[in-house]
Amino acid sequence: MVKKTGDKCLNSKNAWKKMISDYIMVQAEIAFSIAIIGSIFAKDQRISYSYFFLPAFLGFICMLPCVVTYFKEDMTIRQIMIQRVLELIVLEIAIIGILHYILGDTLGAGGYVAIAVSILVFEVLTYVLSYVLEQKEADAINEKLKADRENLCVNEGGSINEKGV
């Protein structure tokens, strides 16, 4: 996953927090995609407990190309969009490739197309949800700044005082 907004000056601590959060979201996307499509196309297929590690492994593989962007400052909208598209392509290739390696033709072409579509849908839903949540946070910050600005005034000497002082 990418830095979901054009955040400027993400410090190292925030970059790590954002990266871990995005990694967890990628794992959830992968797990839901595999579970839903597997339930439809491979109902009788039994899997080993070791496959529970698959979303973590695939999430790690998909995050590798994106790591640099978490520490890059001042990404343009175009750079973010290009990075997101590249991330989606890596995610699709990694998941389809590894699942095909593990399951072979068990799912059939339709199953793999369904997985690719579900990954796209979950990715878009993740971006929309992140946008909505971050927009609410930005609105709250802007309201607080507006209220703080209204409580300040500049006196004749040029210094800033709170109103009524």
Short mmCIF file of the C-alpha atoms (twelve columns), coordinates in Angstrom:
data_MODEL
# 
_entry.id   MODEL 
# 
loop_
_atom_site.group_PDB 
_atom_site.id 
_atom_site.type_symbol 
_atom_site.label_atom_id 
_atom_site.label_alt_id 
_atom_site.label_comp_id 
_atom_site.label_asym_id 
_atom_site.label_seq_id 
_atom_site.Cartn_x 
_atom_site.Cartn_y 
_atom_site.Cartn_z 
_atom_site.pdbx_PDB_model_num 
ATOM 1   C CA . MET A 1   0.000   0.000   0.000   1 
ATOM 2   C CA . VAL A 2   1.031   3.529   -0.441  1 
ATOM 3   C CA . LYS A 3   1.082   6.630   1.593   1 
ATOM 4   C CA . LYS A 4   -2.659  7.236   1.163   1 
ATOM 5   C CA . THR A 5   -2.385  11.004  0.995   1 
ATOM 6   C CA . GLY A 6   0.164   13.470  -0.191  1 
ATOM 7   C CA . ASP A 7   1.359   13.878  3.391   1 
ATOM 8   C CA . LYS A 8   4.300   16.233  3.576   1 
ATOM 9   C CA . CYS A 9   7.193   15.642  5.912   1 
ATOM 10  C CA . LEU A 10  6.196   12.248  7.242   1 
ATOM 11  C CA . ASN A 11  8.703   11.650  9.969   1 
ATOM 12  C CA . SER A 12  10.220  8.227   10.386  1 
ATOM 13  C CA . LYS A 13  7.882   7.182   13.222  1 
ATOM 14  C CA . ASN A 14  4.763   8.174   11.277  1 
ATOM 15  C CA . ALA A 15  6.102   6.538   8.119   1 
ATOM 16  C CA . TRP A 16  6.585   3.238   9.961   1 
ATOM 17  C CA . LYS A 17  3.114   3.461   11.515  1 
ATOM 18  C CA . LYS A 18  1.552   4.157   8.115   1 
ATOM 19  C CA . MET A 19  3.512   1.348   6.483   1 
ATOM 20  C CA . ILE A 20  2.453   -1.178  9.141   1 
ATOM 21  C CA . SER A 21  -1.161  -0.035  8.881   1 
ATOM 22  C CA . ASP A 22  -1.094  -0.426  5.104   1 
ATOM 23  C CA . TYR A 23  0.575   -3.840  5.425   1 
ATOM 24  C CA . ILE A 24  -2.240  -5.030  7.689   1 
ATOM 25  C CA . MET A 25  -4.820  -3.730  5.196   1 
ATOM 26  C CA . VAL A 26  -3.070  -5.573  2.345   1 
ATOM 27  C CA . GLN A 27  -3.110  -8.778  4.404   1 
ATOM 28  C CA . ALA A 28  -6.833  -8.369  5.041   1 
ATOM 29  C CA . GLU A 29  -7.510  -7.733  1.339   1 
ATOM 30  C CA . ILE A 30  -5.601  -10.879 0.397   1 
ATOM 31  C CA . ALA A 31  -7.243  -13.030 3.058   1 
ATOM 32  C CA . PHE A 32  -10.768 -11.910 2.100   1 
ATOM 33  C CA . SER A 33  -10.062 -12.366 -1.611  1 
ATOM 34  C CA . ILE A 34  -8.729  -15.889 -1.126  1 
ATOM 35  C CA . ALA A 35  -11.514 -16.865 1.276   1 
ATOM 36  C CA . ILE A 36  -14.363 -15.565 -0.870  1 
ATOM 37  C CA . ILE A 37  -13.099 -16.846 -4.194  1 
ATOM 38  C CA . GLY A 38  -11.924 -20.154 -2.687  1 
ATOM 39  C CA . SER A 39  -15.375 -20.661 -1.171  1 
ATOM 40  C CA . ILE A 40  -16.954 -20.169 -4.581  1 
ATOM 41  C CA . PHE A 41  -14.525 -21.957 -6.898  1 
ATOM 42  C CA . ALA A 42  -12.788 -24.540 -4.702  1 
ATOM 43  C CA . LYS A 43  -15.356 -25.561 -2.093  1 
ATOM 44  C CA . ASP A 44  -14.001 -29.080 -1.718  1 
ATOM 45  C CA . GLN A 45  -10.328 -28.069 -1.646  1 
ATOM 46  C CA . ARG A 46  -8.586  -28.690 1.667   1 
ATOM 47  C CA . ILE A 47  -5.704  -26.454 2.646   1 
ATOM 48  C CA . SER A 48  -2.905  -26.860 5.123   1 
ATOM 49  C CA . TYR A 49  -2.487  -24.628 8.162   1 
ATOM 50  C CA . SER A 50  0.712   -23.346 6.576   1 
ATOM 51  C CA . TYR A 51  -1.468  -21.494 4.039   1 
ATOM 52  C CA . PHE A 52  -2.602  -19.168 6.817   1 
ATOM 53  C CA . PHE A 53  0.805   -17.511 6.447   1 
ATOM 54  C CA . LEU A 54  0.154   -16.820 2.769   1 
ATOM 55  C CA . PRO A 55  -1.493  -13.376 3.242   1 
ATOM 56  C CA . ALA A 56  1.423   -12.232 5.437   1 
ATOM 57  C CA . PHE A 57  3.969   -13.420 2.874   1 
ATOM 58  C CA . LEU A 58  2.086   -11.932 -0.092  1 
ATOM 59  C CA . GLY A 59  1.550   -8.679  1.803   1 
ATOM 60  C CA . PHE A 60  5.295   -8.448  2.444   1 
ATOM 61  C CA . ILE A 61  6.104   -9.101  -1.224  1 
ATOM 62  C CA . CYS A 62  3.597   -6.463  -2.319  1 
ATOM 63  C CA . MET A 63  4.912   -3.859  0.129   1 
ATOM 64  C CA . LEU A 64  8.553   -4.115  -0.974  1 
ATOM 65  C CA . PRO A 65  8.260   -1.889  -4.076  1 
ATOM 66  C CA . CYS A 66  6.400   0.729   -2.010  1 
ATOM 67  C CA . VAL A 67  8.733   1.101   0.980   1 
ATOM 68  C CA . VAL A 68  10.666  4.025   -0.498  1 
ATOM 69  C CA . THR A 69  7.522   6.107   -0.944  1 
ATOM 70  C CA . TYR A 70  6.708   6.062   2.767   1 
ATOM 71  C CA . PHE A 71  9.847   8.049   3.511   1 
ATOM 72  C CA . LYS A 72  9.680   10.330  0.460   1 
ATOM 73  C CA . GLU A 73  8.462   13.830  1.114   1 
ATOM 74  C CA . ASP A 74  6.283   15.929  -1.176  1 
ATOM 75  C CA . MET A 75  5.002   13.287  -3.566  1 
ATOM 76  C CA . THR A 76  2.886   14.779  -6.321  1 
ATOM 77  C CA . ILE A 77  -0.584  13.452  -7.053  1 
ATOM 78  C CA . ARG A 78  0.762   11.971  -10.299 1 
ATOM 79  C CA . GLN A 79  3.578   10.168  -8.453  1 
ATOM 80  C CA . ILE A 80  1.097   8.792   -5.913  1 
ATOM 81  C CA . MET A 81  -1.224  7.556   -8.662  1 
ATOM 82  C CA . ILE A 82  1.637   5.906   -10.566 1 
ATOM 83  C CA . GLN A 83  2.846   4.282   -7.367  1 
ATOM 84  C CA . ARG A 84  -0.650  2.975   -6.559  1 
ATOM 85  C CA . VAL A 85  -1.052  1.487   -10.035 1 
ATOM 86  C CA . LEU A 86  2.358   -0.188  -9.795  1 
ATOM 87  C CA . GLU A 87  1.483   -1.497  -6.357  1 
ATOM 88  C CA . LEU A 88  -1.782  -2.952  -7.665  1 
ATOM 89  C CA . ILE A 89  0.042   -4.643  -10.543 1 
ATOM 90  C CA . VAL A 90  2.611   -6.167  -8.155  1 
ATOM 91  C CA . LEU A 91  -0.193  -7.271  -5.825  1 
ATOM 92  C CA . GLU A 92  -2.130  -8.928  -8.652  1 
ATOM 93  C CA . ILE A 93  0.923   -10.673 -10.127 1 
ATOM 94  C CA . ALA A 94  2.175   -11.882 -6.743  1 
ATOM 95  C CA . ILE A 95  -1.158  -13.265 -5.591  1 
ATOM 96  C CA . ILE A 96  -2.170  -14.875 -8.868  1 
ATOM 97  C CA . GLY A 97  1.325   -16.266 -9.447  1 
ATOM 98  C CA . ILE A 98  1.739   -17.780 -6.005  1 
ATOM 99  C CA . LEU A 99  -1.802  -19.147 -5.861  1 
ATOM 100 C CA . HIS A 100 -1.352  -20.736 -9.283  1 
ATOM 101 C CA . TYR A 101 1.931   -22.242 -8.114  1 
ATOM 102 C CA . ILE A 102 0.259   -23.668 -4.989  1 
ATOM 103 C CA . LEU A 103 -3.149  -24.657 -6.368  1 
ATOM 104 C CA . GLY A 104 -2.382  -25.256 -10.022 1 
ATOM 105 C CA . ASP A 105 -5.502  -25.407 -12.165 1 
ATOM 106 C CA . THR A 106 -7.802  -26.190 -9.220  1 
ATOM 107 C CA . LEU A 107 -9.543  -22.820 -9.505  1 
ATOM 108 C CA . GLY A 108 -9.571  -22.659 -13.273 1 
ATOM 109 C CA . ALA A 109 -9.205  -19.486 -15.329 1 
ATOM 110 C CA . GLY A 110 -12.510 -18.100 -14.027 1 
ATOM 111 C CA . GLY A 111 -11.336 -18.455 -10.439 1 
ATOM 112 C CA . TYR A 112 -8.120  -16.573 -11.092 1 
ATOM 113 C CA . VAL A 113 -9.979  -13.810 -12.953 1 
ATOM 114 C CA . ALA A 114 -12.383 -13.576 -10.009 1 
ATOM 115 C CA . ILE A 115 -9.447  -13.276 -7.609  1 
ATOM 116 C CA . ALA A 116 -7.920  -10.508 -9.721  1 
ATOM 117 C CA . VAL A 117 -11.238 -8.628  -9.807  1 
ATOM 118 C CA . SER A 118 -11.790 -9.077  -6.065  1 
ATOM 119 C CA . ILE A 119 -8.305  -7.745  -5.347  1 
ATOM 120 C CA . LEU A 120 -9.090  -4.687  -7.458  1 
ATOM 121 C CA . VAL A 121 -12.421 -4.177  -5.675  1 
ATOM 122 C CA . PHE A 122 -10.870 -4.520  -2.199  1 
ATOM 123 C CA . GLU A 123 -8.035  -2.171  -3.182  1 
ATOM 124 C CA . VAL A 124 -10.474 0.493   -4.400  1 
ATOM 125 C CA . LEU A 125 -12.613 0.091   -1.264  1 
ATOM 126 C CA . THR A 126 -9.497  0.486   0.872   1 
ATOM 127 C CA . TYR A 127 -8.558  3.723   -0.896  1 
ATOM 128 C CA . VAL A 128 -12.098 5.093   -0.572  1 
ATOM 129 C CA . LEU A 129 -12.279 4.200   3.130   1 
ATOM 130 C CA . SER A 130 -8.841  5.715   3.778   1 
ATOM 131 C CA . TYR A 131 -9.834  8.875   1.915   1 
ATOM 132 C CA . VAL A 132 -13.056 9.267   3.906   1 
ATOM 133 C CA . LEU A 133 -11.320 8.692   7.253   1 
ATOM 134 C CA . GLU A 134 -8.409  10.986  6.425   1 
ATOM 135 C CA . GLN A 135 -10.796 13.654  5.111   1 
ATOM 136 C CA . LYS A 136 -12.690 13.612  8.415   1 
ATOM 137 C CA . GLU A 137 -9.407  13.936  10.296  1 
ATOM 138 C CA . ALA A 138 -8.299  16.811  8.060   1 
ATOM 139 C CA . ASP A 139 -11.657 18.566  8.533   1 
ATOM 140 C CA . ALA A 140 -11.356 18.255  12.326  1 
ATOM 141 C CA . ILE A 141 -7.829  19.687  12.244  1 
ATOM 142 C CA . ASN A 142 -8.955  22.565  10.014  1 
ATOM 143 C CA . GLU A 143 -11.861 23.351  12.342  1 
ATOM 144 C CA . LYS A 144 -9.499  23.411  15.322  1 
ATOM 145 C CA . LEU A 145 -7.095  25.705  13.472  1 
ATOM 146 C CA . LYS A 146 -9.974  27.980  12.495  1 
ATOM 147 C CA . ALA A 147 -11.170 28.157  16.106  1 
ATOM 148 C CA . ASP A 148 -7.639  28.845  17.345  1 
ATOM 149 C CA . ARG A 149 -7.203  31.573  14.725  1 
ATOM 150 C CA . GLU A 150 -10.474 33.214  15.782  1 
ATOM 151 C CA . ASN A 151 -9.286  33.260  19.393  1 
ATOM 152 C CA . LEU A 152 -6.117  35.150  18.486  1 
ATOM 153 C CA . CYS A 153 -5.734  38.776  17.581  1 
ATOM 154 C CA . VAL A 154 -2.781  40.993  16.768  1 
ATOM 155 C CA . ASN A 155 -2.292  44.081  18.974  1 
ATOM 156 C CA . GLU A 156 -0.823  47.403  17.849  1 
ATOM 157 C CA . GLY A 157 2.748   46.352  18.700  1 
ATOM 158 C CA . GLY A 158 2.489   43.394  16.333  1 
ATOM 159 C CA . SER A 159 2.405   40.745  19.031  1 
ATOM 160 C CA . ILE A 160 -0.275  38.111  19.066  1 
ATOM 161 C CA . ASN A 161 -2.557  37.832  22.077  1 
ATOM 162 C CA . GLU A 162 -5.634  35.820  22.807  1 
ATOM 163 C CA . LYS A 163 -8.839  37.805  22.462  1 
ATOM 164 C CA . GLY A 164 -9.889  39.535  25.611  1 
ATOM 165 C CA . VAL A 165 -6.331  39.781  26.979  1 
# 
